[in-house]
């Protein structure tokens, strides 16, 4: 019975550790840190793999938003410059 208790305690500790890792990774993504290191437990780690896909999607969206802002700033600069001459 003691061996079984030890195995259960080890399994629970492993689950808790993995949940903390997932939590820390998701918090970093929420802060906009898309460089945070994370490896899913396996190919079947649905939550871990979903978080990785979410990170990539958010990274891509942030990049596209930065490009849009840059293009808007250029258009505004051009528009204001032309308006001053007019």
HELIX and SHEET records of a PDB file:
HELIX    1   1 UNK A    2  UNK A   30  1                                  29    
HELIX    2   2 UNK A   46  UNK A   85  1                                  40    
END                                                                             
